[in-house]
Structures are given as structure tokens and as C-alpha cells.
Amino acid sequence: MKVCLLNDSFPPVIDGVVNVMTNYAHYLMNDYGAEVIVGTPRYPEADYNGYPYPVIPYQSFDTTAITNGYRTGNPFAEKEVNALAAFKPDILHAHCPASATIIARILRDEVDAPLVFTYHTKYDIDIRRAVRNKSLAEESIKAMVGNIEACDDVWVVSRGAGESLKELGFSGNYLVMDNGVDFERGRVDADKVADAVKGYDLPEGIPMFLFVGRLINYKNLPLILDAMRKLDEAGMDFRMVFIGKGPDDEMLRSRAKELGLMDDAGHGKVIFVGPIYDRDVLRAWNTRADLFIFPSTFDTNGLVVREAAACGLASVLIRDSCAAEGITDGRSGFIIEENADSLAELLIQIGSDLPKMHEAGQHAMDEIYLSWKDCVGRAYDRYNTVLEMKKSGLLVKKKQATDYLVSATAAGMAQREKLRQIGNAFLSDMKETRSGMMEYIHEAEENVSKRLDSLKEGPREKLEALKNAVKLESPWKG
């Protein structure tokens, strides 16, 4: 099976969807024998040559100032789209509803492969943040939903994500396909944990709480700081560690200082570590923590919650959030209301009971952990189902207003690619013909030269014979 994966971000950008993409590519190739190609917007200075599969970077525009570091791809980058089409994929799988899905739709018209789409996050929130004009933002969201509805098989990473998509106007069906975790199941050895956290003030016996992810306010991070202030006012000792970076990093640090939870040197009950890209070091931090705090209602899946569970770390989650799906309150995690009082009350209640936290962490490891290998295996099975549905004529594409534009673009690209191939073949034939003609001319020139030489030699020989016969001095000087 040949699989074309498309997304609007890829390393050097690191985020949850990039993590999904790279794991899909790895396990599809190594465990399920698939061939993989990746299409992504080009980032300056990025090296796309070191992967075990081809990566086709296409033209992009610098929109990092309004999209929190992301570039916008040009879905009509003809040369790169034709390179993806030349791979002749059996399955197209888009992971972002913007340029990646437009390219996937163009490719579908060119190669006649079914198009799968995964809805990973609440893109409407990012659109409203980036587009200040309300009417334009709503039109952009409408276009995004239409782009998703044009796909053949729509996946979501949680039931809540699917319902969120429905609320935006999506009228099709969706399938819940959980994401996996690339952490091994199990806690990290104590010596490796000690190396990872060396230099930080983390006393033994004092509860350590952890957050890992983008430092952005819509993940409810100010709620955590407000709850920590309440714990501090109640006289409770603790450490709250933030790992990550993001647009609200400085604001959160300033807020921690205002609340008296951190001094100007960065020391105190609240600690900002910054981003950690080494997965083994991140596993060690998850092992060291006593409780993972994830109050986001924005995230549609919360991979970090499953990563924590892989290390035996239970999470505190908001009731009815996507991240809380599959969690049993008090057993494999802890459920709170969406406010600082609820979080503070829980932490004061269980903060002195480390064994209770650790027991919940063990249940989380046993009950909610899902490996990427198993996750991608389920996706691979679904790919085969989608291919069978296509063969049987069961895939019914919903008409979209943009279908004509996409089809016309695909037809135009295909026609220009055929003309390009014909042109290349013609030039190749011309080169071969020219080469043959030159060889013929060169051979003819040699023959003429030899003929002239023979004509020159003929009179000489005859004249010498005549000279010998009559014993005369020849006047021939040539």
C-alpha cells in the first residue's frame, strides 16, 4: 500500500499533529510494510533529506506572526503536487483542513485515490485568534468545514472533537480514531530521573505537579496559577512545574511572580523549565511527578495525558473535556470543575496522600495507555476498509461549491504535466537526432577526407611510374 500523508506542519515545527504524522509514517513503513510520502509547506533552513521516506516541501508564505509560528502553504504549487501524484498513492491522508486538504483533493482528482481526513484540534479557535474580522473568520471556518466534508472518510481523535466539528456545521459522519503514545509503558529508572531533574529544587516527599505542552492561555494555564496561589495561602508546600514554550510564556512567568510563587531568578514553588525535545528526558520528568495537571478544554485528545499514563502518572482533568474521555474519576485520574477553587480543593484533599496519587497513576498506565503501533495498526485496517468501499462504489463524495475549482486545477496541472512530458520527450528525441546527425556528418567528413587523400596519391604514383619509364626529370613539385 502506498500512503501519502499531508499536513501543514512538519519538523522543524514540533507539535501534537507533527508527532502523529511522524509516528504514522514510522509504523506504516516498519510494521505494516507500506510505502510513505509526505507533503508539507517548506520552512526556511529546514533539511528534508534525512528521512527514510520522501518529503516533498512546497512553497509557503510567512504567516508566523499571526499563526503562532506556523507558515501557510501554497496548495497550487504545481511542481510539488505533480511530484506527489507521480508517487501514485493508494490512500491520501490529510491532517489539517487548510492547504494540506486542498492539495489532497487535487491529488484525488489526479490519481483517483480515496481521501481520509483526521480532525485533530479545534482549528476554529486558532482561526478566530488569527483573523480579527469576525465575518471573515466565520467565512474561513465555513470554508474549512466544507473542505473537511469533501473528504471520503473523516476521523476524529475523540468523541468530543467530533461533536465540536458538528457544532461548526459539519453534516457528515465521523469515526473516532484514538492517537497513540510513543513512550514505552513503564517508569524510568531512578538514576535517569535524577540526571534529568538535577539542579531543580524538588524535595523528596513534597508533591510535584506537572504540566507539559504549549504555554498558551486558552489551555486554562492561568487557572493553574490561581489554584497554586490558594494552595500557598493554605500553607501547603508543593512544586508546580511547567514544561514547554508558547506565546503566553512571559505573561505566565510574570503572573507567577505577581502571586509570589516565583522570584526574579525563577526560583520558588512554581518552576518554568522551558521546552524539552529529548523524549527520554521528558519521560523522566513524567516519572518524577506525582500528578499531571491538564485543565484544557481546547485540546481534542490530550496526548500528554496518555504520555503521563505511560509513566504511571495520573492526571487532573476538566469534567466533560475531550481529554477526560475514558478516565474513571478517583481511579485512573481525577475530574474537577473548570475553576481554580475546584482544582485547589482537590489538591489540598489528596496533596498529602502521595500513595493515592501513585495508585491512580498505575491504573492510568494499565487502563488508558495506547501504543502508536496499535493505533497505526487500526488506521491501516481502516485504510483497507476504505479501499474496499471505493472498489464497491460505497464512497459517495458530498458535493462542495469548490469542487469545480479543485477539479479544474487538477485537470490543468495534469494537462500541463502531460505537455511537459511530451516536451521533454520531444527535446530528448531532438537531442538523440542531433547526436545521430552529428555522428553521420562526422563520418561523412572522414570519408570525404580519405577520398581526397586517395585522389592526391593517385597522380603521384602514376607520375613516378612515367618518370621511371622515360628517365626524365619530373617537373612535379607537389
C-alpha positions in Angstrom: 0.0 0.0 0.0 1.2 3.5 -0.9 0.2 6.2 1.6 0.5 10.0 1.1 0.5 11.9 4.4 -0.2 15.7 4.2 -0.1 18.3 6.9 0.5 22.0 7.3 3.4 21.4 9.7 6.4 19.1 9.9 9.8 19.2 11.6 11.4 21.6 12.4 8.0 22.5 13.8 7.1 20.3 16.7 3.5 20.0 17.8 1.0 17.2 18.5 -0.1 16.7 14.9 3.5 16.6 13.7 4.0 13.9 16.4 1.1 12.0 14.9 2.4 12.3 11.3 5.9 11.1 12.1 4.6 8.1 14.1 2.2 7.2 11.3 5.0 7.3 8.8 7.3 5.2 11.0 4.9 2.4 11.9 3.2 2.2 8.5 6.6 1.5 7.0 8.3 -0.6 9.6 5.4 -2.7 11.0 2.9 -2.7 8.1 5.1 -2.7 5.0 3.6 0.4 3.5 5.4 2.9 1.3 5.0 6.5 2.5 5.4 10.0 1.1 4.9 13.3 3.0 3.8 16.7 1.7 4.3 19.8 3.8 4.9 23.6 3.5 8.6 24.4 3.2 10.2 26.1 6.2 13.4 28.1 5.6 16.6 26.3 6.6 14.8 23.0 7.1 16.5 19.9 5.8 14.0 17.4 4.4 16.6 14.8 3.1 17.3 12.8 6.2 14.0 10.8 6.4 13.5 7.2 5.4 10.7 8.3 3.1 10.5 11.2 0.6 9.3 14.5 1.9 8.0 17.0 -0.7 8.2 20.5 0.7 6.1 23.0 -1.3 6.1 26.8 -1.4 4.9 28.6 1.8 4.3 32.1 3.0 5.5 33.7 6.2 2.4 34.0 8.5 4.3 33.2 11.7 3.4 36.5 13.3 -0.4 35.8 13.2 -0.4 32.0 13.5 1.9 31.4 16.5 4.9 30.3 14.4 3.2 28.5 11.5 3.7 29.1 7.8 0.9 28.9 5.2 1.4 26.6 2.3 0.5 27.3 -1.3 -1.8 24.4 -2.3 -1.3 25.2 -6.0 2.4 24.6 -6.0 2.3 22.7 -9.3 5.7 21.1 -9.4 5.4 19.6 -5.9 1.8 18.4 -6.4 2.9 16.6 -9.6 5.8 15.0 -7.6 3.2 13.7 -5.1 1.0 12.5 -7.9 3.9 10.7 -9.5 4.2 8.5 -6.3 0.7 7.1 -7.3 -0.6 6.8 -3.7 -3.4 4.3 -2.9 -4.5 6.4 0.1 -4.4 10.1 0.7 -4.5 11.1 4.4 -4.7 14.8 5.3 -4.1 16.0 8.9 -5.0 19.7 8.5 -8.1 21.3 6.9 -6.2 24.0 5.1 -3.6 23.7 2.3 -2.9 20.0 3.1 -6.6 19.1 2.3 -6.8 21.3 -0.8 -3.7 19.5 -2.1 -5.2 16.2 -1.2 -8.4 17.0 -3.1 -6.4 18.0 -6.2 -4.4 14.7 -5.9 -7.6 12.7 -5.5 -8.8 14.0 -8.9 -5.4 13.2 -10.5 -4.7 9.7 -9.0 -8.2 8.5 -8.1 -7.3 7.5 -4.5 -9.7 7.9 -1.6 -9.1 10.8 0.8 -9.0 10.3 4.6 -9.0 13.3 6.9 -8.3 13.5 10.7 -9.7 16.3 12.7 -7.1 16.8 15.4 -7.8 20.1 17.1 -10.3 23.0 17.3 -9.0 24.9 14.4 -11.8 27.4 14.7 -10.3 28.9 17.8 -7.0 29.4 16.0 -8.8 31.0 13.1 -10.6 33.4 15.3 -7.3 34.3 17.0 -5.6 34.9 13.7 -8.5 36.7 11.8 -9.7 39.7 13.7 -12.6 40.4 11.4 -15.5 38.4 12.7 -17.3 38.0 9.3 -14.1 36.9 7.6 -13.3 34.5 10.4 -16.7 32.9 10.1 -16.4 32.6 6.4 -12.9 31.0 6.9 -14.4 28.4 9.3 -17.3 27.7 6.9 -14.7 27.1 4.1 -12.7 24.8 6.5 -15.8 22.7 7.3 -16.6 22.4 3.6 -13.1 21.3 2.9 -13.5 18.5 5.5 -16.9 17.5 4.2 -15.3 17.0 0.8 -13.2 14.1 2.2 -14.2 10.4 1.8 -13.6 9.3 5.4 -13.5 11.7 8.3 -11.7 10.7 11.6 -11.7 12.5 14.9 -9.4 11.9 17.8 -12.2 11.9 20.4 -16.0 11.9 20.7 -15.8 15.5 21.9 -13.8 16.5 18.9 -16.5 15.1 16.7 -19.2 16.9 18.5 -17.2 20.1 18.2 -16.9 19.6 14.5 -20.7 19.1 14.3 -21.3 22.4 16.2 -19.3 24.1 13.4 -21.8 22.9 10.8 -20.2 19.6 9.7 -23.1 17.4 8.5 -21.2 14.2 7.6 -20.3 11.1 9.6 -17.1 10.6 11.6 -15.2 7.8 13.1 -13.3 8.1 16.4 -9.7 7.0 15.9 -7.5 7.4 19.1 -4.0 8.6 18.8 -1.2 6.6 20.4 1.8 7.3 22.6 5.4 6.9 21.6 6.5 6.5 25.2 7.2 2.9 26.3 4.9 1.7 29.1 6.8 1.9 32.4 8.6 4.2 34.8 12.1 5.4 34.1 15.0 4.2 36.4 15.7 6.4 39.4 19.2 7.3 38.3 18.0 8.6 34.9 15.3 10.6 36.7 17.9 12.1 39.0 20.0 13.2 36.0 17.0 14.7 34.2 15.9 16.9 37.1 19.3 17.7 38.5 19.6 21.4 39.6 16.0 21.9 40.3 14.5 22.4 43.8 12.3 19.3 44.0 12.4 18.0 47.6 11.5 14.4 48.2 8.1 13.9 49.9 6.8 17.2 48.6 4.1 16.8 46.0 5.3 17.7 42.5 2.6 18.7 39.9 3.4 18.8 36.2 2.1 20.4 33.0 3.6 19.7 29.6 2.5 21.5 26.4 2.3 24.8 24.7 2.2 27.7 27.1 -0.9 29.4 25.8 -3.7 30.8 27.9 -6.6 29.0 26.1 -5.3 25.8 27.7 -6.5 27.3 31.1 -3.0 27.8 32.4 -3.9 30.9 34.4 -6.4 28.6 36.3 -3.4 26.5 37.4 -1.6 29.5 38.8 -4.7 30.8 40.6 -5.1 27.4 42.2 -1.4 27.3 43.2 -1.9 30.7 45.0 -4.7 29.2 47.0 -2.5 26.2 48.0 0.2 28.6 49.0 -2.2 30.7 51.1 -3.4 27.5 52.8 0.2 26.8 53.9 0.7 23.8 51.6 4.2 23.0 50.3 4.4 21.8 46.7 6.2 22.3 43.3 4.3 23.1 40.1 6.5 22.5 37.0 5.7 23.9 33.5 7.5 22.3 30.6 7.1 23.9 27.2 7.0 27.2 25.4 4.4 29.3 23.7 3.1 32.8 23.0 2.0 33.4 26.7 5.2 32.2 28.3 6.3 35.6 29.6 2.9 36.5 30.7 2.6 33.3 32.8 6.0 33.9 34.4 5.1 37.4 35.2 1.8 36.2 36.8 3.7 33.6 38.9 5.9 36.4 40.2 3.0 38.7 41.0 1.4 35.9 43.0 4.6 35.4 45.0 5.1 31.8 43.6 8.4 32.6 41.9 11.2 35.1 42.3 13.0 37.1 39.6 15.7 34.3 39.4 13.0 31.8 38.6 13.1 30.0 42.0 10.0 29.2 44.0 7.1 26.8 44.2 6.4 27.3 40.5 9.1 26.3 38.1 9.3 27.0 34.3 11.7 24.5 32.7 11.2 25.6 29.1 10.8 23.1 26.2 12.2 19.6 26.3 12.7 17.8 23.0 14.5 14.7 24.2 11.7 12.2 24.7 13.7 10.1 27.2 14.3 13.2 29.4 10.6 14.0 29.1 9.7 10.5 30.3 12.0 11.0 33.3 10.1 14.2 34.3 6.8 12.4 34.0 8.2 9.6 36.2 9.4 12.2 38.8 6.0 13.9 39.0 3.2 12.9 41.4 0.3 14.3 39.4 -0.2 15.7 35.9 -2.5 18.8 35.7 -4.2 19.4 32.4 -7.2 21.8 32.7 -7.5 22.3 28.9 -10.9 22.2 27.3 -9.4 23.2 24.0 -7.4 20.0 23.3 -9.4 17.4 21.4 -7.4 14.4 22.7 -4.6 15.4 25.1 -1.7 13.1 24.0 0.2 14.4 27.0 -2.3 12.8 29.3 -1.6 9.4 27.7 2.1 10.0 27.8 1.8 10.7 31.5 -0.2 7.5 31.9 2.6 5.6 30.2 4.9 6.6 33.0 2.4 5.8 35.8 1.3 9.4 36.2 -2.4 10.2 36.7 -4.0 13.4 35.5 -6.4 16.1 36.8 -8.8 16.9 34.1 -11.9 19.1 33.5 -15.3 17.4 33.6 -16.7 16.6 30.1 -13.4 17.7 28.4 -12.1 15.6 25.5 -9.0 14.8 27.5 -11.2 13.3 30.2 -12.8 10.7 28.0 -12.1 7.2 29.2 -10.9 8.4 32.7 -12.6 7.0 35.8 -12.7 9.7 38.5 -10.7 8.7 41.5 -9.3 5.6 39.9 -7.3 6.4 36.7 -7.4 10.1 37.1 -9.2 13.0 38.9 -12.1 15.1 37.5 -12.7 18.7 38.5 -14.9 21.6 37.5 -13.4 24.3 35.3 -12.3 26.7 38.0 -9.3 27.3 40.3 -11.4 26.6 43.5 -12.2 23.1 42.3 -8.5 22.3 41.5 -7.2 23.8 44.7 -9.8 21.8 46.8 -8.8 18.5 45.1 -5.0 19.2 45.6 -5.4 20.1 49.2 -7.5 17.0 49.8 -5.1 14.5 48.2 -1.8 16.5 48.3 -0.6 14.8 51.4 -1.5 11.3 50.1 1.2 10.5 47.6 0.4 6.8 47.6 -3.1 7.6 46.4 -1.8 9.6 43.5 0.7 6.9 42.6 -2.0 4.2 42.7 -4.2 6.2 40.3 -1.1 6.5 38.1 -0.7 2.8 38.0 -4.4 2.4 37.0 -3.9 5.0 34.3 -0.9 3.0 32.9 -3.0 -0.2 32.9 -6.2 1.3 31.5 -5.8 4.2 29.2 -2.3 3.6 27.6 -2.3 3.0 23.8 0.8 2.4 21.9 1.4 4.0 18.4 1.9 0.6 16.9 -1.6 -0.5 17.9 -3.0 2.9 16.9 -1.5 2.8 13.4 -2.5 -0.8 13.0 -6.1 0.2 13.5 -5.6 3.0 11.0 -4.0 0.6 8.5 -7.0 -1.7 8.8 -9.4 1.2 8.2 -7.4 2.2 5.1 -8.1 -1.3 3.7 -11.8 -0.9 4.5 -11.9 2.5 2.7 -10.2 0.9 -0.3 -12.8 -1.9 -0.3 -15.6 0.7 0.0 -14.2 2.5 -3.0 -14.0 -0.6 -5.1 -17.6 -1.5 -4.2 -18.8 2.0 -5.1 -19.8 2.8 -1.5 -17.9 6.0 -1.2 -20.2 8.9 -2.0 -18.5 12.2 -2.3 -20.6 15.1 -1.0 -20.8 17.9 -3.5 -18.9 21.1 -2.5 -19.0 24.6 -4.0 -15.2 24.4 -4.5 -15.3 21.0 -6.4 -15.2 22.7 -9.8 -12.2 24.8 -8.8 -10.4 21.8 -7.4 -11.2 19.6 -10.5 -10.2 22.3 -12.9 -7.0 22.9 -11.1 -6.2 19.2 -11.1 -7.1 18.9 -14.8 -5.0 21.9 -15.6 -2.0 20.5 -13.6 -2.4 17.1 -15.2 -2.6 18.6 -18.7 0.4 20.8 -18.2 2.3 17.8 -16.8 1.5 15.8 -19.9 2.6 18.7 -22.1 5.8 19.0 -20.1 6.4 15.2 -20.5 5.7 15.5 -24.2 8.0 18.5 -24.5 10.7 16.6 -22.6 10.3 13.6 -24.8 10.5 15.8 -27.9 13.6 17.5 -26.7 15.1 14.2 -25.9 14.3 12.9 -29.4 15.8 16.1 -30.8 19.0 15.6 -28.8 19.2 12.0 -30.0 18.5 13.1 -33.6 21.0 15.9 -33.4 23.6 13.5 -31.9 22.9 11.0 -34.7 23.2 13.7 -37.4 26.5 14.9 -36.0 27.8 11.4 -36.0 26.7 11.0 -39.6 28.3 14.3 -40.7 31.5 13.4 -38.8 31.6 10.1 -40.6 30.9 11.7 -44.0 33.6 14.2 -43.4 36.1 11.4 -42.7 35.1 9.6 -45.8 35.5 12.7 -48.0 38.9 13.4 -46.4 40.0 9.9 -47.2 38.7 10.2 -50.7 40.6 13.4 -51.3 43.8 11.8 -49.9 43.4 8.9 -52.3 43.0 11.3 -55.3 46.2 13.1 -54.3 48.1 9.9 -54.1 46.9 8.6 -57.4 48.6 11.1 -59.7 51.8 10.9 -57.7 52.1 7.2 -58.3 51.3 7.5 -62.0 53.8 10.3 -62.4 56.6 8.3 -60.7 55.9 5.4 -63.0 56.1 7.6 -66.0 59.3 9.2 -64.8 61.0 5.9 -64.4 59.9 4.8 -67.9 61.2 7.8 -69.8 64.1 8.6 -67.5 63.1 12.2 -67.4 63.3 14.8 -64.6 59.8 15.3 -63.4 58.6 18.9 -63.0 56.1 17.7 -60.3 56.9 19.5 -57.1 53.7 18.7 -55.2 
